[in-house]
Amino acid sequence: MSLKAAAAKSSSRVQRLPITRARINLGALVKRVHLNKEYFILEKDGIPVAAIMDVDEFEDYLELQDPRIRAIIKKGHQEYLAGKGRPAEELLRELQQRKRGKAARRQRG
């Protein structure tokens, strides 16, 4: 069965694939992972042994394993629940003003 046939057979973004088939079709597999954000679980003798995912998502996953990052997310969520949130437009305006201020200081100094 080709990779296209496997994709058509599975409506999920997570597909299981024998390692031998993945090895034969590695270029196409990586392209699908990167462009279509698909995931593949690689199996040896029907047993899941590894997974393939896009590197951006993998880096996000690794960041979330950092206790400091999880603490920042938790604090932000608590602030949101406490009503300390604000519209995104307001935050973006503030960030743009800070950026302009820094650029002006650099030009003067």
WOLIN-V946010 format. One record per backbone hydrogen bond with DSSP energy under -1.0 kcal/mol. NH is the residue of the N-H (numbers start at 1). CO is the residue of the C=O. E is the energy in kcal/mol with one decimal. If there is no record, write none. Layout:
BEGIN
[[NH	CO	E] [NH	CO	E]]
END
This chain:
BEGIN
[[6	2	-2.2] [7	3	-2.3] [8	4	-2.4] [9	5	-2.2] [10	6	-1.6] [15	39	-2.2] [17	41	-2.6] [19	43	-2.7] [22	18	-2.2] [23	19	-2.7] [24	20	-1.7] [25	21	-1.9] [29	25	-2.6] [30	26	-2.8] [31	27	-1.9] [32	28	-2.1] [33	29	-2.3] [34	30	-2.6] [35	31	-3.1] [36	32	-1.9] [38	32	-1.1] [39	13	-3.2] [40	52	-1.9] [41	15	-3.1] [42	50	-2.8] [43	17	-2.5] [44	47	-2.4] [47	44	-1.7] [49	42	-2.9] [50	42	-1.4] [52	40	-2.6] [58	54	-2.1] [59	55	-2.6] [60	56	-2.0] [61	57	-2.5] [62	58	-2.5] [63	59	-2.4] [64	60	-2.1] [65	62	-1.0] [66	63	-1.7] [70	66	-2.2] [71	67	-2.1] [72	68	-1.9] [73	69	-2.4] [74	70	-2.5] [75	71	-2.6] [76	72	-2.4] [77	73	-2.4] [78	74	-2.4] [79	75	-2.4] [80	76	-2.2] [81	77	-2.5] [82	78	-1.7] [83	80	-1.7] [84	79	-2.9] [91	87	-1.7] [92	88	-2.8] [93	89	-2.3] [94	90	-2.2] [95	91	-2.5] [96	92	-2.3] [97	93	-2.2] [98	94	-2.3] [99	95	-2.2] [100	96	-2.4] [101	97	-2.3] [102	98	-2.5] [103	99	-2.2] [104	100	-2.3] [105	101	-2.1] [106	102	-2.1] [107	103	-1.9] [108	104	-1.8] [109	105	-2.2]]
END
